[in-house]
Amino acid sequence: MSKSPEEEHPQKALGWAARDNSGTLSPFHFSRRENGDDDVTIKILYCGVCHSDLHTVRNDWGFTRYPVVPGHEIVGVATKVGNNVTKFKAGGRVGVGVMVGSCKTCECCQQDLENYCPRVIFTYNSHNPDGTINYGGYSDMIVVDQRYVVRFPDNLPMDAGAPLLCAGITVYSPMKYYGMTEAGKHLGVAGLGGLGHVAVKIGKAFGLKVTVISSSPSKESEAINRLGADSFLVSSDPSKMKSAIGTMDYIIDTVSAVHPLLPLLTLLKVNGKLVTVGLPNKPLELPIFPLVLGRKLVGGSDVGGMKETQEMLDFCAKHNISADIELIRIDDINTAMERLAKSDVRYRFVIDVANSLSQ
């Protein structure tokens, strides 16, 4: 007979979980494993609310395992480290992102691309090799293998820095891989949400000219005056879109809703690159003519591996980059999820876990 989540492991934990595809979250008692020789036990202070959390609790992608405790933008303090742990000490600032495990031996793992490992273990809504379920960061503590823990820089704010562990690395990784780092080049950022607003900041830190491409004219002032974009393009304005044809070297597409790719492809110069990082729940149509006639590239990118995630955090610390957030209490999470579904957040909710979740 299988044990209940509360009895599965020796350490008692408290989080908020969804039990069905209504996505409604409520308090949930469960347990975490003991700290092993390679583990770091973390007291969670803050956890960002990612759009994928919303998709998961509502089972939009069809593979949610209930009960599910979301959360993979975790920042906290190490409270215990195992005998083999060398990079972290109790009391240190640490972070945990999208994954907590991988095979460690495949080609991807050997290249520090653990996120592409065929046996990657996600921070929540996944199983460990022993069959136990992983629960995420909407909780008071977590135990993670040291390989999947990052050092959180001292000069990064822990609350506003938390979203960098997903949103930040999701845009930083493709910029590095696809060569979107050459100062003076023109980057378009499609969508000004949790990912898009961080992409603007990182793009500017690389020295790029940045244009925000959005369907919401009301975001122009924020894009330019608050986030530092060089220009703003309303995607629903045919004349403005026409005037921008062939002007961009790269576009990062952060839009998570179904949308046409053709207008974005026309904005690219010859040899331009369109990289998608959003995850619409239905396939997008890919027109081939503009690719062939402009020698353009369409690519995709996931979050980065652990080495690159640490590199990204250090880069953001150096350039004073963090997310624009709205700090909430855990008991406001269902309202926040409803607002997130309507894109009613500037630009990322972060849960003040330590000050609002108590046993």
C-alpha positions as CSV (number, residue, x, y, z in Angstrom):
1,M,0.0,0.0,0.0
2,S,1.5,3.4,-1.0
3,K,2.1,6.0,1.6
4,S,0.4,9.4,1.7
5,P,2.4,12.4,0.5
6,E,2.7,13.5,4.2
7,E,4.2,10.1,5.2
8,E,6.4,9.4,2.1
9,H,9.5,11.1,3.5
10,P,10.8,12.0,7.0
11,Q,10.7,15.8,6.7
12,K,7.3,17.5,7.0
13,A,6.6,20.2,4.5
14,L,3.7,22.6,3.8
15,G,2.8,23.9,0.4
16,W,-0.2,24.9,-1.8
17,A,-1.4,22.4,-4.3
18,A,-4.0,22.0,-7.0
19,R,-6.0,18.7,-6.8
20,D,-7.8,18.9,-10.2
21,N,-7.9,20.8,-13.5
22,S,-9.9,23.6,-11.9
23,G,-6.4,24.8,-11.0
24,T,-7.5,26.0,-7.6
25,L,-4.7,25.9,-5.1
26,S,-5.1,25.3,-1.3
27,P,-2.8,24.2,1.6
28,F,-1.2,20.8,1.3
29,H,0.8,18.9,3.8
30,F,3.4,16.6,2.3
31,S,7.0,15.6,3.0
32,R,10.6,15.9,1.7
33,R,13.5,13.4,1.8
34,E,16.3,13.7,4.3
35,N,19.3,15.6,3.3
36,G,21.7,13.2,1.6
37,D,25.5,13.5,1.1
38,D,25.0,15.4,-2.2
39,D,22.0,17.4,-1.2
40,V,21.2,21.0,-0.1
41,T,18.2,21.6,2.1
42,I,16.7,25.0,1.4
43,K,14.3,27.2,3.3
44,I,12.3,28.9,0.6
45,L,11.9,32.6,0.9
46,Y,10.5,33.6,-2.5
47,C,9.0,31.8,-5.5
48,G,8.1,33.3,-8.8
49,V,4.8,32.5,-10.6
50,C,5.6,31.3,-14.1
51,H,3.0,31.1,-16.9
52,S,3.8,27.4,-17.1
53,D,2.6,27.0,-13.5
54,L,-0.8,28.2,-14.7
55,H,-0.8,25.8,-17.6
56,T,0.2,22.9,-15.3
57,V,-2.4,23.4,-12.6
58,R,-5.1,23.6,-15.2
59,N,-3.7,20.6,-17.1
60,D,-3.6,22.7,-20.4
61,W,-0.8,20.5,-21.8
62,G,-2.5,17.2,-20.8
63,F,0.2,15.7,-18.5
64,T,-0.4,17.1,-15.0
65,R,-0.2,14.7,-12.1
66,Y,-2.4,15.7,-9.2
67,P,-1.9,16.8,-6.5
68,V,0.6,19.3,-8.0
69,V,2.6,21.9,-6.0
70,P,3.9,24.3,-8.7
71,G,6.9,26.6,-8.5
72,H,10.3,26.6,-10.2
73,E,11.7,30.0,-9.6
74,I,12.9,29.4,-6.1
75,V,15.2,31.5,-3.9
76,G,16.1,30.8,-0.4
77,V,18.7,30.1,2.2
78,A,20.6,26.8,2.6
79,T,19.9,25.3,6.0
80,K,21.8,22.1,5.6
81,V,24.4,20.6,3.2
82,G,25.6,17.1,2.7
83,N,29.1,15.7,3.3
84,N,30.0,15.8,-0.4
85,V,28.7,19.4,-1.0
86,T,31.6,21.8,-1.7
87,K,29.9,24.8,-3.4
88,F,27.4,25.7,-0.8
89,K,27.3,26.3,3.0
90,A,24.5,26.6,5.5
91,G,23.3,30.2,5.6
92,G,24.2,30.9,1.9
93,R,21.8,32.4,-0.6
94,V,20.8,29.8,-3.2
95,G,18.4,29.3,-6.0
96,V,16.6,26.4,-7.8
97,G,15.1,26.6,-11.2
98,V,13.2,24.3,-13.6
99,M,15.0,21.0,-12.9
100,V,16.2,19.0,-9.9
101,G,17.7,16.0,-11.6
102,S,19.1,14.3,-14.8
103,C,21.0,11.2,-15.7
104,K,24.4,13.0,-15.3
105,T,26.0,10.7,-17.9
106,C,24.5,11.3,-21.3
107,E,26.0,13.6,-24.0
108,C,23.7,16.5,-22.9
109,C,24.7,16.2,-19.2
110,Q,28.4,15.9,-20.1
111,Q,28.0,19.2,-22.0
112,D,26.3,21.0,-19.1
113,L,23.0,20.9,-21.0
114,E,21.1,19.0,-18.3
115,N,17.9,20.6,-19.4
116,Y,18.0,18.6,-22.6
117,C,18.7,15.3,-20.9
118,P,16.2,12.6,-22.0
119,R,15.8,11.8,-18.3
120,V,15.6,15.3,-16.9
121,I,13.6,15.6,-13.7
122,F,11.6,18.7,-13.4
123,T,11.2,20.6,-10.1
124,Y,7.6,19.7,-9.9
125,N,5.0,17.5,-11.7
126,S,7.6,14.8,-12.3
127,H,8.7,11.5,-10.7
128,N,12.1,10.6,-9.2
129,P,13.7,7.3,-10.2
130,D,12.3,5.8,-7.0
131,G,8.8,6.7,-8.1
132,T,8.2,9.5,-5.6
133,I,6.7,12.7,-6.8
134,N,8.4,16.0,-6.9
135,Y,6.7,19.0,-5.4
136,G,7.7,22.6,-6.3
137,G,8.4,25.9,-4.7
138,Y,5.0,27.0,-3.5
139,S,6.2,25.5,-0.3
140,D,8.3,26.2,2.8
141,M,11.3,24.0,2.0
142,I,13.0,21.8,-0.5
143,V,15.9,19.3,-0.7
144,V,17.9,19.3,-4.0
145,D,21.0,17.6,-5.3
146,Q,23.8,20.2,-5.3
147,R,24.3,19.9,-9.1
148,Y,20.9,21.6,-9.6
149,V,21.4,24.4,-7.1
150,V,22.9,27.8,-8.0
151,R,24.6,30.4,-5.9
152,F,22.4,33.5,-5.7
153,P,24.6,36.7,-6.0
154,D,24.6,38.9,-2.9
155,N,23.7,42.1,-4.8
156,L,20.6,40.6,-6.5
157,P,17.3,41.2,-4.7
158,M,16.0,37.8,-3.7
159,D,12.4,38.6,-4.5
160,A,12.8,40.4,-7.9
161,G,15.7,38.0,-8.8
162,A,13.6,34.9,-8.4
163,P,12.0,35.0,-11.9
164,L,15.5,35.0,-13.4
165,L,15.7,31.3,-12.6
166,C,13.2,30.6,-15.4
167,A,12.3,33.8,-17.3
168,G,15.9,35.0,-17.2
169,I,17.6,31.9,-18.4
170,T,14.9,31.2,-20.9
171,V,15.9,34.4,-22.8
172,Y,19.6,34.5,-21.9
173,S,20.3,31.0,-23.3
174,P,19.0,31.6,-26.8
175,M,20.7,34.9,-27.0
176,K,24.0,33.2,-26.3
177,Y,23.5,30.2,-28.4
178,Y,22.1,32.0,-31.5
179,G,24.7,34.8,-31.3
180,M,22.3,37.6,-30.3
181,T,25.1,39.3,-28.3
182,E,26.8,41.5,-30.9
183,A,26.5,45.1,-29.8
184,G,24.7,47.4,-32.2
185,K,22.6,44.6,-33.8
186,H,18.8,45.0,-33.8
187,L,16.7,42.7,-31.5
188,G,13.0,42.5,-31.6
189,V,11.2,41.2,-28.5
190,A,7.7,39.8,-29.3
191,G,5.5,40.0,-26.3
192,L,6.1,42.1,-23.2
193,G,5.3,39.8,-20.3
194,G,7.3,37.9,-17.8
195,L,9.9,36.7,-20.4
196,G,9.7,39.7,-22.7
197,H,10.5,42.4,-20.2
198,V,13.6,40.5,-19.0
199,A,14.7,40.0,-22.6
200,V,14.6,43.7,-23.1
201,K,16.9,44.3,-20.1
202,I,19.3,41.6,-21.0
203,G,19.4,42.7,-24.7
204,K,20.3,46.2,-23.7
205,A,23.0,44.9,-21.4
206,F,24.5,43.1,-24.4
207,G,24.5,46.5,-26.3
208,L,21.7,45.6,-28.7
209,K,19.2,48.0,-30.2
210,V,15.9,46.6,-28.8
211,T,12.4,47.0,-30.2
212,V,9.4,45.6,-28.4
213,I,6.7,44.1,-30.7
214,S,3.4,44.0,-28.9
215,S,-0.4,44.0,-29.7
216,S,-1.0,46.4,-26.8
217,P,-0.3,50.0,-27.6
218,S,-0.7,50.9,-24.0
219,K,2.6,49.2,-23.2
220,E,4.7,51.6,-25.2
221,S,5.5,54.1,-22.5
222,E,6.6,51.3,-20.1
223,A,8.6,49.5,-22.7
224,I,10.7,52.6,-23.5
225,N,10.7,54.7,-20.4
226,R,10.7,52.0,-17.7
227,L,12.4,49.1,-19.4
228,G,14.8,50.9,-21.7
229,A,13.7,49.7,-25.1
230,D,14.8,51.8,-28.0
231,S,11.5,51.6,-29.9
232,F,8.0,50.1,-29.8
233,L,6.1,48.4,-32.6
234,V,2.3,47.7,-32.5
235,S,1.8,44.4,-34.2
236,S,-1.8,45.2,-35.0
237,D,-0.9,48.4,-36.9
238,P,-0.4,47.4,-40.6
239,S,1.3,50.7,-41.6
240,K,3.8,50.5,-38.7
241,M,4.5,46.8,-39.4
242,K,5.1,47.6,-43.1
243,S,7.6,50.3,-42.3
244,A,9.6,47.9,-40.1
245,I,9.9,45.2,-42.8
246,G,13.5,43.9,-43.0
247,T,14.9,45.9,-40.2
248,M,15.7,43.4,-37.5
249,D,18.6,41.0,-37.1
250,Y,16.9,38.8,-34.5
251,I,13.6,38.3,-32.8
252,I,12.9,36.5,-29.6
253,D,9.2,35.4,-29.6
254,T,8.0,35.0,-26.0
255,V,4.3,34.9,-26.9
256,S,2.6,31.9,-25.3
257,A,-0.7,32.2,-27.1
258,V,-1.4,31.0,-30.7
259,H,-0.3,33.7,-33.1
260,P,0.9,34.1,-36.7
261,L,4.6,33.9,-37.4
262,L,4.5,35.5,-40.9
263,P,4.4,39.1,-39.6
264,L,7.5,38.4,-37.5
265,L,9.4,36.7,-40.3
266,T,8.9,39.7,-42.5
267,L,10.5,42.0,-40.0
268,L,13.8,40.1,-40.2
269,K,16.7,41.1,-42.5
270,V,18.3,38.5,-44.8
271,N,20.0,35.9,-42.5
272,G,17.7,37.0,-39.6
273,K,16.8,34.6,-36.8
274,L,13.5,34.1,-35.1
275,V,13.7,32.1,-31.9
276,T,10.6,31.0,-30.1
277,V,10.6,30.4,-26.4
278,G,6.8,30.7,-25.7
279,L,4.8,27.5,-25.5
280,P,1.4,27.9,-27.2
281,N,-0.9,24.9,-26.5
282,K,-1.6,24.5,-30.3
283,P,0.8,24.2,-33.3
284,L,1.8,27.4,-35.1
285,E,1.8,27.7,-38.9
286,L,5.2,28.1,-40.3
287,P,5.3,29.8,-43.8
288,I,8.3,28.5,-45.8
289,F,8.6,31.2,-48.5
290,P,10.0,33.9,-46.3
291,L,12.6,31.5,-44.9
292,V,13.8,30.4,-48.3
293,L,13.8,33.8,-49.9
294,G,15.6,35.5,-47.0
295,R,17.8,32.7,-45.8
296,K,16.2,33.1,-42.4
297,L,16.2,30.8,-39.5
298,V,13.5,29.7,-37.1
299,G,14.7,28.1,-33.9
300,G,13.6,27.2,-30.5
301,S,15.2,27.2,-27.1
302,D,14.5,25.8,-23.6
303,V,16.0,27.0,-20.3
304,G,19.7,26.6,-20.0
305,G,21.8,24.1,-18.2
306,M,23.1,24.6,-14.7
307,K,26.5,26.2,-15.7
308,E,24.7,28.7,-18.0
309,T,22.1,29.5,-15.3
310,Q,24.9,30.5,-12.9
311,E,26.5,32.5,-15.7
312,M,23.2,34.3,-16.3
313,L,22.7,35.1,-12.7
314,D,26.2,36.5,-12.4
315,F,25.6,38.5,-15.6
316,C,22.4,40.0,-14.2
317,A,24.1,40.8,-10.9
318,K,26.9,42.6,-12.8
319,H,24.3,44.7,-14.8
320,N,21.8,45.2,-12.0
321,I,19.1,43.2,-13.9
322,S,16.1,41.8,-12.1
323,A,12.4,41.3,-12.9
324,D,9.7,43.9,-12.4
325,I,7.5,42.1,-9.9
326,E,4.3,42.2,-7.8
327,L,5.0,40.6,-4.5
328,I,2.0,38.6,-3.1
329,R,1.1,36.4,-0.2
330,I,0.5,32.7,-0.8
331,D,-3.1,33.0,0.1
332,D,-3.5,35.4,-2.8
333,I,-2.2,32.9,-5.3
334,N,-5.6,31.9,-6.9
335,T,-6.4,35.6,-7.6
336,A,-3.0,36.0,-9.0
337,M,-3.5,33.0,-11.3
338,E,-6.8,34.5,-12.6
339,R,-5.0,37.8,-13.3
340,L,-2.1,35.9,-14.9
341,A,-4.6,34.2,-17.3
342,K,-5.7,37.7,-18.4
343,S,-2.1,39.0,-18.6
344,D,-2.9,41.4,-15.8
345,V,0.5,41.6,-14.2
346,R,3.5,43.9,-14.6
347,Y,5.4,41.6,-15.1
348,R,5.8,38.7,-12.7
349,F,4.1,37.6,-9.6
350,V,6.5,36.5,-6.8
351,I,5.2,34.7,-3.7
352,D,6.6,36.0,-0.4
353,V,6.7,32.4,0.9
354,A,8.5,32.9,4.2
355,N,6.3,35.7,5.4
356,S,3.0,34.1,4.3
357,L,3.2,30.4,4.6
358,S,3.3,28.9,8.1
359,Q,2.7,25.5,9.6
